[in-house]
Amino acid sequence: MAILKSLVHTNIVKLHEIIDDKTSQCLYLVMDYLPGGTLADLLKDKKEGIPEQQARDYFRQLISAIHYCHEV
């Protein structure tokens, strides 16, 4: 959790706070709001798939975020 809080990258959602509610045994993560939803949400409605260029753009963003995580 501490590592996730320290990450600052365009393609990684910012984690602001972690709330551990011991009474309900729940852990809450306070993160930036993304009005467009997740990539999974976007893709589940595309039964016919997405254009190749769009898929390449998403893939580049994912790889950029993964690369950043391995460099910090």
PDB file of N, CA, C and O in Angstrom:
ATOM      1  N   MET A   1       0.826  -1.182   0.000  1.00  0.00           N
ATOM      2  CA  MET A   1       0.000   0.000   0.000  1.00  0.00           C
ATOM      3  C   MET A   1       0.875   1.252   0.000  1.00  0.00           C
ATOM      4  O   MET A   1       0.568   2.229  -0.682  1.00  0.00           O
ATOM      5  N   ALA A   2       1.957   1.218   0.761  1.00  0.00           N
ATOM      6  CA  ALA A   2       2.849   2.376   0.813  1.00  0.00           C
ATOM      7  C   ALA A   2       3.470   2.645  -0.551  1.00  0.00           C
ATOM      8  O   ALA A   2       3.617   3.798  -0.955  1.00  0.00           O
ATOM      9  N   ILE A   3       3.830   1.595  -1.251  1.00  0.00           N
ATOM     10  CA  ILE A   3       4.409   1.757  -2.587  1.00  0.00           C
ATOM     11  C   ILE A   3       3.374   2.350  -3.528  1.00  0.00           C
ATOM     12  O   ILE A   3       3.686   3.274  -4.278  1.00  0.00           O
ATOM     13  N   LEU A   4       2.152   1.841  -3.505  1.00  0.00           N
ATOM     14  CA  LEU A   4       1.096   2.353  -4.367  1.00  0.00           C
ATOM     15  C   LEU A   4       0.839   3.835  -4.094  1.00  0.00           C
ATOM     16  O   LEU A   4       0.607   4.604  -5.027  1.00  0.00           O
ATOM     17  N   LYS A   5       0.879   4.240  -2.824  1.00  0.00           N
ATOM     18  CA  LYS A   5       0.670   5.654  -2.473  1.00  0.00           C
ATOM     19  C   LYS A   5       1.775   6.540  -3.039  1.00  0.00           C
ATOM     20  O   LYS A   5       1.544   7.718  -3.310  1.00  0.00           O
ATOM     21  N   SER A   6       2.966   5.990  -3.217  1.00  0.00           N
ATOM     22  CA  SER A   6       4.092   6.802  -3.686  1.00  0.00           C
ATOM     23  C   SER A   6       4.170   6.911  -5.211  1.00  0.00           C
ATOM     24  O   SER A   6       4.936   7.726  -5.726  1.00  0.00           O
ATOM     25  N   LEU A   7       3.401   6.116  -5.931  1.00  0.00           N
ATOM     26  CA  LEU A   7       3.478   6.126  -7.391  1.00  0.00           C
ATOM     27  C   LEU A   7       2.833   7.369  -7.979  1.00  0.00           C
ATOM     28  O   LEU A   7       1.719   7.743  -7.613  1.00  0.00           O
ATOM     29  N   VAL A   8       3.549   8.000  -8.896  1.00  0.00           N
ATOM     30  CA  VAL A   8       3.024   9.167  -9.602  1.00  0.00           C
ATOM     31  C   VAL A   8       3.280   8.949 -11.093  1.00  0.00           C
ATOM     32  O   VAL A   8       4.396   9.133 -11.579  1.00  0.00           O
ATOM     33  N   HIS A   9       2.227   8.555 -11.808  1.00  0.00           N
ATOM     34  CA  HIS A   9       2.339   8.273 -13.244  1.00  0.00           C
ATOM     35  C   HIS A   9       1.001   8.539 -13.897  1.00  0.00           C
ATOM     36  O   HIS A   9      -0.049   8.283 -13.308  1.00  0.00           O
ATOM     37  N   THR A  10       1.038   9.047 -15.101  1.00  0.00           N
ATOM     38  CA  THR A  10      -0.175   9.388 -15.846  1.00  0.00           C
ATOM     39  C   THR A  10      -1.139   8.213 -15.968  1.00  0.00           C
ATOM     40  O   THR A  10      -2.353   8.417 -15.958  1.00  0.00           O
ATOM     41  N   ASN A  11      -0.634   7.002 -16.082  1.00  0.00           N
ATOM     42  CA  ASN A  11      -1.476   5.834 -16.330  1.00  0.00           C
ATOM     43  C   ASN A  11      -1.727   4.982 -15.088  1.00  0.00           C
ATOM     44  O   ASN A  11      -2.153   3.833 -15.199  1.00  0.00           O
ATOM     45  N   ILE A  12      -1.464   5.542 -13.905  1.00  0.00           N
ATOM     46  CA  ILE A  12      -1.730   4.837 -12.652  1.00  0.00           C
ATOM     47  C   ILE A  12      -2.633   5.715 -11.802  1.00  0.00           C
ATOM     48  O   ILE A  12      -2.319   6.877 -11.544  1.00  0.00           O
ATOM     49  N   VAL A  13      -3.754   5.157 -11.370  1.00  0.00           N
ATOM     50  CA  VAL A  13      -4.691   5.906 -10.537  1.00  0.00           C
ATOM     51  C   VAL A  13      -4.021   6.240  -9.208  1.00  0.00           C
ATOM     52  O   VAL A  13      -3.405   5.381  -8.577  1.00  0.00           O
ATOM     53  N   LYS A  14      -4.147   7.488  -8.795  1.00  0.00           N
ATOM     54  CA  LYS A  14      -3.506   7.956  -7.559  1.00  0.00           C
ATOM     55  C   LYS A  14      -4.269   7.462  -6.334  1.00  0.00           C
ATOM     56  O   LYS A  14      -5.482   7.640  -6.225  1.00  0.00           O
ATOM     57  N   LEU A  15      -3.533   6.837  -5.416  1.00  0.00           N
ATOM     58  CA  LEU A  15      -4.087   6.410  -4.133  1.00  0.00           C
ATOM     59  C   LEU A  15      -3.805   7.509  -3.116  1.00  0.00           C
ATOM     60  O   LEU A  15      -2.648   7.855  -2.879  1.00  0.00           O
ATOM     61  N   HIS A  16      -4.869   8.063  -2.508  1.00  0.00           N
ATOM     62  CA  HIS A  16      -4.713   9.164  -1.571  1.00  0.00           C
ATOM     63  C   HIS A  16      -4.709   8.711  -0.113  1.00  0.00           C
ATOM     64  O   HIS A  16      -3.944   9.223   0.705  1.00  0.00           O
ATOM     65  N   GLU A  17      -5.553   7.765   0.195  1.00  0.00           N
ATOM     66  CA  GLU A  17      -5.715   7.382   1.607  1.00  0.00           C
ATOM     67  C   GLU A  17      -6.141   5.925   1.711  1.00  0.00           C
ATOM     68  O   GLU A  17      -6.793   5.384   0.818  1.00  0.00           O
ATOM     69  N   ILE A  18      -5.757   5.304   2.820  1.00  0.00           N
ATOM     70  CA  ILE A  18      -6.176   3.939   3.136  1.00  0.00           C
ATOM     71  C   ILE A  18      -6.877   4.004   4.489  1.00  0.00           C
ATOM     72  O   ILE A  18      -6.313   4.490   5.469  1.00  0.00           O
ATOM     73  N   ILE A  19      -8.109   3.511   4.532  1.00  0.00           N
ATOM     74  CA  ILE A  19      -8.881   3.527   5.777  1.00  0.00           C
ATOM     75  C   ILE A  19      -9.149   2.083   6.176  1.00  0.00           C
ATOM     76  O   ILE A  19      -9.780   1.324   5.439  1.00  0.00           O
ATOM     77  N   ASP A  20      -8.663   1.720   7.348  1.00  0.00           N
ATOM     78  CA  ASP A  20      -8.856   0.371   7.885  1.00  0.00           C
ATOM     79  C   ASP A  20      -9.962   0.434   8.937  1.00  0.00           C
ATOM     80  O   ASP A  20      -9.741   0.900  10.054  1.00  0.00           O
ATOM     81  N   ASP A  21     -11.151  -0.037   8.572  1.00  0.00           N
ATOM     82  CA  ASP A  21     -12.300  -0.027   9.478  1.00  0.00           C
ATOM     83  C   ASP A  21     -12.337  -1.364  10.215  1.00  0.00           C
ATOM     84  O   ASP A  21     -12.833  -2.363   9.694  1.00  0.00           O
ATOM     85  N   LYS A  22     -11.816  -1.363  11.405  1.00  0.00           N
ATOM     86  CA  LYS A  22     -11.722  -2.603  12.178  1.00  0.00           C
ATOM     87  C   LYS A  22     -13.089  -3.124  12.631  1.00  0.00           C
ATOM     88  O   LYS A  22     -13.250  -4.324  12.857  1.00  0.00           O
ATOM     89  N   THR A  23     -14.078  -2.225  12.765  1.00  0.00           N
ATOM     90  CA  THR A  23     -15.403  -2.679  13.206  1.00  0.00           C
ATOM     91  C   THR A  23     -16.089  -3.522  12.136  1.00  0.00           C
ATOM     92  O   THR A  23     -16.776  -4.491  12.459  1.00  0.00           O
ATOM     93  N   SER A  24     -15.910  -3.164  10.868  1.00  0.00           N
ATOM     94  CA  SER A  24     -16.534  -3.947   9.797  1.00  0.00           C
ATOM     95  C   SER A  24     -15.526  -4.847   9.091  1.00  0.00           C
ATOM     96  O   SER A  24     -15.882  -5.569   8.159  1.00  0.00           O
ATOM     97  N   GLN A  25     -14.279  -4.807   9.528  1.00  0.00           N
ATOM     98  CA  GLN A  25     -13.190  -5.586   8.943  1.00  0.00           C
ATOM     99  C   GLN A  25     -13.061  -5.322   7.440  1.00  0.00           C
ATOM    100  O   GLN A  25     -12.865  -6.236   6.639  1.00  0.00           O
ATOM    101  N   CYS A  26     -13.177  -4.042   7.092  1.00  0.00           N
ATOM    102  CA  CYS A  26     -13.044  -3.627   5.701  1.00  0.00           C
ATOM    103  C   CYS A  26     -11.871  -2.668   5.545  1.00  0.00           C
ATOM    104  O   CYS A  26     -11.535  -1.914   6.458  1.00  0.00           O
ATOM    105  N   LEU A  27     -11.268  -2.716   4.390  1.00  0.00           N
ATOM    106  CA  LEU A  27     -10.190  -1.813   4.042  1.00  0.00           C
ATOM    107  C   LEU A  27     -10.694  -0.954   2.887  1.00  0.00           C
ATOM    108  O   LEU A  27     -11.099  -1.485   1.853  1.00  0.00           O
ATOM    109  N   TYR A  28     -10.672   0.365   3.052  1.00  0.00           N
ATOM    110  CA  TYR A  28     -11.157   1.278   2.026  1.00  0.00           C
ATOM    111  C   TYR A  28      -9.982   2.019   1.400  1.00  0.00           C
ATOM    112  O   TYR A  28      -9.099   2.505   2.107  1.00  0.00           O
ATOM    113  N   LEU A  29      -9.975   2.100   0.081  1.00  0.00           N
ATOM    114  CA  LEU A  29      -8.944   2.823  -0.643  1.00  0.00           C
ATOM    115  C   LEU A  29      -9.579   4.070  -1.242  1.00  0.00           C
ATOM    116  O   LEU A  29     -10.545   3.973  -1.999  1.00  0.00           O
ATOM    117  N   VAL A  30      -9.044   5.239  -0.908  1.00  0.00           N
ATOM    118  CA  VAL A  30      -9.538   6.499  -1.454  1.00  0.00           C
ATOM    119  C   VAL A  30      -8.626   6.859  -2.622  1.00  0.00           C
ATOM    120  O   VAL A  30      -7.450   7.175  -2.443  1.00  0.00           O
ATOM    121  N   MET A  31      -9.202   6.801  -3.826  1.00  0.00           N
ATOM    122  CA  MET A  31      -8.424   7.016  -5.043  1.00  0.00           C
ATOM    123  C   MET A  31      -9.070   8.112  -5.888  1.00  0.00           C
ATOM    124  O   MET A  31     -10.202   8.524  -5.638  1.00  0.00           O
ATOM    125  N   ASP A  32      -8.328   8.575  -6.891  1.00  0.00           N
ATOM    126  CA  ASP A  32      -8.886   9.542  -7.833  1.00  0.00           C
ATOM    127  C   ASP A  32     -10.114   8.949  -8.515  1.00  0.00           C
ATOM    128  O   ASP A  32     -10.186   7.744  -8.758  1.00  0.00           O
ATOM    129  N   TYR A  33     -11.074   9.813  -8.818  1.00  0.00           N
ATOM    130  CA  TYR A  33     -12.265   9.395  -9.548  1.00  0.00           C
ATOM    131  C   TYR A  33     -11.963   9.432 -11.039  1.00  0.00           C
ATOM    132  O   TYR A  33     -11.448  10.426 -11.552  1.00  0.00           O
ATOM    133  N   LEU A  34     -12.284   8.351 -11.729  1.00  0.00           N
ATOM    134  CA  LEU A  34     -12.085   8.280 -13.173  1.00  0.00           C
ATOM    135  C   LEU A  34     -13.456   8.202 -13.844  1.00  0.00           C
ATOM    136  O   LEU A  34     -14.060   7.130 -13.880  1.00  0.00           O
ATOM    137  N   PRO A  35     -13.951   9.311 -14.370  1.00  0.00           N
ATOM    138  CA  PRO A  35     -15.307   9.344 -14.918  1.00  0.00           C
ATOM    139  C   PRO A  35     -15.525   8.400 -16.093  1.00  0.00           C
ATOM    140  O   PRO A  35     -16.661   8.008 -16.360  1.00  0.00           O
ATOM    141  N   GLY A  36     -14.465   8.029 -16.798  1.00  0.00           N
ATOM    142  CA  GLY A  36     -14.617   7.138 -17.948  1.00  0.00           C
ATOM    143  C   GLY A  36     -14.720   5.671 -17.569  1.00  0.00           C
ATOM    144  O   GLY A  36     -14.992   4.835 -18.430  1.00  0.00           O
ATOM    145  N   GLY A  37     -14.511   5.339 -16.302  1.00  0.00           N
ATOM    146  CA  GLY A  37     -14.541   3.946 -15.872  1.00  0.00           C
ATOM    147  C   GLY A  37     -13.221   3.251 -16.129  1.00  0.00           C
ATOM    148  O   GLY A  37     -12.221   3.879 -16.474  1.00  0.00           O
ATOM    149  N   THR A  38     -13.242   1.945 -15.953  1.00  0.00           N
ATOM    150  CA  THR A  38     -12.018   1.158 -16.136  1.00  0.00           C
ATOM    151  C   THR A  38     -11.899   0.673 -17.573  1.00  0.00           C
ATOM    152  O   THR A  38     -12.856   0.734 -18.345  1.00  0.00           O
ATOM    153  N   LEU A  39     -10.729   0.197 -17.916  1.00  0.00           N
ATOM    154  CA  LEU A  39     -10.520  -0.382 -19.236  1.00  0.00           C
ATOM    155  C   LEU A  39     -11.411  -1.609 -19.412  1.00  0.00           C
ATOM    156  O   LEU A  39     -11.950  -1.839 -20.495  1.00  0.00           O
ATOM    157  N   ALA A  40     -11.563  -2.387 -18.359  1.00  0.00           N
ATOM    158  CA  ALA A  40     -12.432  -3.573 -18.416  1.00  0.00           C
ATOM    159  C   ALA A  40     -13.876  -3.173 -18.716  1.00  0.00           C
ATOM    160  O   ALA A  40     -14.552  -3.834 -19.504  1.00  0.00           O
ATOM    161  N   ASP A  41     -14.353  -2.086 -18.086  1.00  0.00           N
ATOM    162  CA  ASP A  41     -15.702  -1.602 -18.357  1.00  0.00           C
ATOM    163  C   ASP A  41     -15.858  -1.211 -19.828  1.00  0.00           C
ATOM    164  O   ASP A  41     -16.864  -1.526 -20.465  1.00  0.00           O
ATOM    165  N   LEU A  42     -14.860  -0.531 -20.345  1.00  0.00           N
ATOM    166  CA  LEU A  42     -14.905  -0.089 -21.733  1.00  0.00           C
ATOM    167  C   LEU A  42     -14.938  -1.276 -22.692  1.00  0.00           C
ATOM    168  O   LEU A  42     -15.689  -1.268 -23.667  1.00  0.00           O
ATOM    169  N   LEU A  43     -14.134  -2.284 -22.419  1.00  0.00           N
ATOM    170  CA  LEU A  43     -14.017  -3.416 -23.336  1.00  0.00           C
ATOM    171  C   LEU A  43     -15.197  -4.378 -23.276  1.00  0.00           C
ATOM    172  O   LEU A  43     -15.507  -5.032 -24.272  1.00  0.00           O
ATOM    173  N   LYS A  44     -15.861  -4.476 -22.121  1.00  0.00           N
ATOM    174  CA  LYS A  44     -16.956  -5.452 -22.014  1.00  0.00           C
ATOM    175  C   LYS A  44     -18.143  -5.102 -22.910  1.00  0.00           C
ATOM    176  O   LYS A  44     -18.919  -5.985 -23.273  1.00  0.00           O
ATOM    177  N   ASP A  45     -18.293  -3.832 -23.270  1.00  0.00           N
ATOM    178  CA  ASP A  45     -19.384  -3.405 -24.134  1.00  0.00           C
ATOM    179  C   ASP A  45     -19.028  -3.499 -25.617  1.00  0.00           C
ATOM    180  O   ASP A  45     -19.870  -3.242 -26.479  1.00  0.00           O
ATOM    181  N   LYS A  46     -17.800  -3.861 -25.907  1.00  0.00           N
ATOM    182  CA  LYS A  46     -17.325  -3.919 -27.298  1.00  0.00           C
ATOM    183  C   LYS A  46     -17.237  -5.363 -27.768  1.00  0.00           C
ATOM    184  O   LYS A  46     -16.145  -5.913 -27.907  1.00  0.00           O
ATOM    185  N   LYS A  47     -18.384  -5.970 -28.009  1.00  0.00           N
ATOM    186  CA  LYS A  47     -18.405  -7.379 -28.429  1.00  0.00           C
ATOM    187  C   LYS A  47     -17.647  -7.604 -29.734  1.00  0.00           C
ATOM    188  O   LYS A  47     -17.072  -8.670 -29.957  1.00  0.00           O
ATOM    189  N   GLU A  48     -17.655  -6.586 -30.591  1.00  0.00           N
ATOM    190  CA  GLU A  48     -16.968  -6.709 -31.880  1.00  0.00           C
ATOM    191  C   GLU A  48     -15.488  -6.343 -31.774  1.00  0.00           C
ATOM    192  O   GLU A  48     -14.754  -6.406 -32.760  1.00  0.00           O
ATOM    193  N   GLY A  49     -15.057  -5.962 -30.576  1.00  0.00           N
ATOM    194  CA  GLY A  49     -13.670  -5.577 -30.359  1.00  0.00           C
ATOM    195  C   GLY A  49     -13.476  -4.080 -30.573  1.00  0.00           C
ATOM    196  O   GLY A  49     -14.432  -3.341 -30.806  1.00  0.00           O
ATOM    197  N   ILE A  50     -12.237  -3.657 -30.492  1.00  0.00           N
ATOM    198  CA  ILE A  50     -11.914  -2.251 -30.704  1.00  0.00           C
ATOM    199  C   ILE A  50     -10.938  -2.163 -31.870  1.00  0.00           C
ATOM    200  O   ILE A  50     -10.268  -3.141 -32.200  1.00  0.00           O
ATOM    201  N   PRO A  51     -10.859  -0.988 -32.493  1.00  0.00           N
ATOM    202  CA  PRO A  51      -9.909  -0.835 -33.607  1.00  0.00           C
ATOM    203  C   PRO A  51      -8.470  -1.121 -33.149  1.00  0.00           C
ATOM    204  O   PRO A  51      -8.107  -0.872 -31.999  1.00  0.00           O
ATOM    205  N   GLU A  52      -7.679  -1.641 -34.061  1.00  0.00           N
ATOM    206  CA  GLU A  52      -6.302  -2.026 -33.734  1.00  0.00           C
ATOM    207  C   GLU A  52      -5.507  -0.859 -33.159  1.00  0.00           C
ATOM    208  O   GLU A  52      -4.783  -1.036 -32.179  1.00  0.00           O
ATOM    209  N   GLN A  53      -5.629   0.330 -33.748  1.00  0.00           N
ATOM    210  CA  GLN A  53      -4.856   1.471 -33.263  1.00  0.00           C
ATOM    211  C   GLN A  53      -5.229   1.824 -31.826  1.00  0.00           C
ATOM    212  O   GLN A  53      -4.359   2.176 -31.030  1.00  0.00           O
ATOM    213  N   GLN A  54      -6.509   1.733 -31.490  1.00  0.00           N
ATOM    214  CA  GLN A  54      -6.952   2.002 -30.127  1.00  0.00           C
ATOM    215  C   GLN A  54      -6.384   0.962 -29.164  1.00  0.00           C
ATOM    216  O   GLN A  54      -5.958   1.300 -28.060  1.00  0.00           O
ATOM    217  N   ALA A  55      -6.379  -0.300 -29.581  1.00  0.00           N
ATOM    218  CA  ALA A  55      -5.806  -1.367 -28.761  1.00  0.00           C
ATOM    219  C   ALA A  55      -4.311  -1.121 -28.536  1.00  0.00           C
ATOM    220  O   ALA A  55      -3.800  -1.326 -27.435  1.00  0.00           O
ATOM    221  N   ARG A  56      -3.620  -0.682 -29.583  1.00  0.00           N
ATOM    222  CA  ARG A  56      -2.189  -0.375 -29.451  1.00  0.00           C
ATOM    223  C   ARG A  56      -1.960   0.774 -28.459  1.00  0.00           C
ATOM    224  O   ARG A  56      -1.032   0.731 -27.651  1.00  0.00           O
ATOM    225  N   ASP A  57      -2.817   1.796 -28.531  1.00  0.00           N
ATOM    226  CA  ASP A  57      -2.693   2.920 -27.602  1.00  0.00           C
ATOM    227  C   ASP A  57      -2.883   2.469 -26.155  1.00  0.00           C
ATOM    228  O   ASP A  57      -2.118   2.864 -25.275  1.00  0.00           O
ATOM    229  N   TYR A  58      -3.901   1.643 -25.909  1.00  0.00           N
ATOM    230  CA  TYR A  58      -4.136   1.124 -24.557  1.00  0.00           C
ATOM    231  C   TYR A  58      -2.958   0.290 -24.095  1.00  0.00           C
ATOM    232  O   TYR A  58      -2.524   0.396 -22.948  1.00  0.00           O
ATOM    233  N   PHE A  59      -2.438  -0.544 -24.993  1.00  0.00           N
ATOM    234  CA  PHE A  59      -1.315  -1.406 -24.646  1.00  0.00           C
ATOM    235  C   PHE A  59      -0.082  -0.578 -24.287  1.00  0.00           C
ATOM    236  O   PHE A  59       0.619  -0.893 -23.325  1.00  0.00           O
ATOM    237  N   ARG A  60       0.186   0.476 -25.055  1.00  0.00           N
ATOM    238  CA  ARG A  60       1.330   1.352 -24.750  1.00  0.00           C
ATOM    239  C   ARG A  60       1.186   1.980 -23.365  1.00  0.00           C
ATOM    240  O   ARG A  60       2.155   2.064 -22.611  1.00  0.00           O
ATOM    241  N   GLN A  61      -0.019   2.416 -23.040  1.00  0.00           N
ATOM    242  CA  GLN A  61      -0.259   3.016 -21.733  1.00  0.00           C
ATOM    243  C   GLN A  61      -0.029   2.002 -20.611  1.00  0.00           C
ATOM    244  O   GLN A  61       0.585   2.322 -19.593  1.00  0.00           O
ATOM    245  N   LEU A  62      -0.526   0.776 -20.805  1.00  0.00           N
ATOM    246  CA  LEU A  62      -0.323  -0.278 -19.800  1.00  0.00           C
ATOM    247  C   LEU A  62       1.157  -0.592 -19.616  1.00  0.00           C
ATOM    248  O   LEU A  62       1.640  -0.696 -18.489  1.00  0.00           O
ATOM    249  N   ILE A  63       1.867  -0.741 -20.718  1.00  0.00           N
ATOM    250  CA  ILE A  63       3.291  -1.063 -20.657  1.00  0.00           C
ATOM    251  C   ILE A  63       4.075   0.088 -20.014  1.00  0.00           C
ATOM    252  O   ILE A  63       5.019  -0.147 -19.260  1.00  0.00           O
ATOM    253  N   SER A  64       3.684   1.320 -20.310  1.00  0.00           N
ATOM    254  CA  SER A  64       4.338   2.477 -19.701  1.00  0.00           C
ATOM    255  C   SER A  64       4.174   2.448 -18.180  1.00  0.00           C
ATOM    256  O   SER A  64       5.135   2.696 -17.451  1.00  0.00           O
ATOM    257  N   ALA A  65       2.970   2.149 -17.698  1.00  0.00           N
ATOM    258  CA  ALA A  65       2.725   2.083 -16.260  1.00  0.00           C
ATOM    259  C   ALA A  65       3.497   0.937 -15.611  1.00  0.00           C
ATOM    260  O   ALA A  65       4.085   1.105 -14.542  1.00  0.00           O
ATOM    261  N   ILE A  66       3.494  -0.219 -16.254  1.00  0.00           N
ATOM    262  CA  ILE A  66       4.236  -1.382 -15.716  1.00  0.00           C
ATOM    263  C   ILE A  66       5.738  -1.083 -15.671  1.00  0.00           C
ATOM    264  O   ILE A  66       6.408  -1.389 -14.685  1.00  0.00           O
ATOM    265  N   HIS A  67       6.248  -0.494 -16.726  1.00  0.00           N
ATOM    266  CA  HIS A  67       7.672  -0.142 -16.778  1.00  0.00           C
ATOM    267  C   HIS A  67       8.012   0.820 -15.631  1.00  0.00           C
ATOM    268  O   HIS A  67       9.020   0.644 -14.947  1.00  0.00           O
ATOM    269  N   TYR A  68       7.178   1.823 -15.431  1.00  0.00           N
ATOM    270  CA  TYR A  68       7.401   2.781 -14.357  1.00  0.00           C
ATOM    271  C   TYR A  68       7.455   2.072 -12.998  1.00  0.00           C
ATOM    272  O   TYR A  68       8.331   2.355 -12.181  1.00  0.00           O
ATOM    273  N   CYS A  69       6.519   1.155 -12.762  1.00  0.00           N
ATOM    274  CA  CYS A  69       6.481   0.421 -11.484  1.00  0.00           C
ATOM    275  C   CYS A  69       7.766  -0.363 -11.237  1.00  0.00           C
ATOM    276  O   CYS A  69       8.206  -0.497 -10.095  1.00  0.00           O
ATOM    277  N   HIS A  70       8.357  -0.874 -12.291  1.00  0.00           N
ATOM    278  CA  HIS A  70       9.577  -1.669 -12.138  1.00  0.00           C
ATOM    279  C   HIS A  70      10.827  -0.809 -12.036  1.00  0.00           C
ATOM    280  O   HIS A  70      11.894  -1.296 -11.662  1.00  0.00           O
ATOM    281  N   GLU A  71      10.694   0.477 -12.371  1.00  0.00           N
ATOM    282  CA  GLU A  71      11.837   1.382 -12.300  1.00  0.00           C
ATOM    283  C   GLU A  71      11.927   2.098 -10.962  1.00  0.00           C
ATOM    284  O   GLU A  71      13.011   2.544 -10.585  1.00  0.00           O
ATOM    285  N   VAL A  72      10.813   2.225 -10.223  1.00  0.00           N
ATOM    286  CA  VAL A  72      10.833   2.964  -8.959  1.00  0.00           C
ATOM    287  C   VAL A  72      11.305   2.112  -7.823  1.00  0.00           C
ATOM    288  O   VAL A  72      11.381   2.582  -6.688  1.00  0.00           O
TER     289      VAL A  72
END
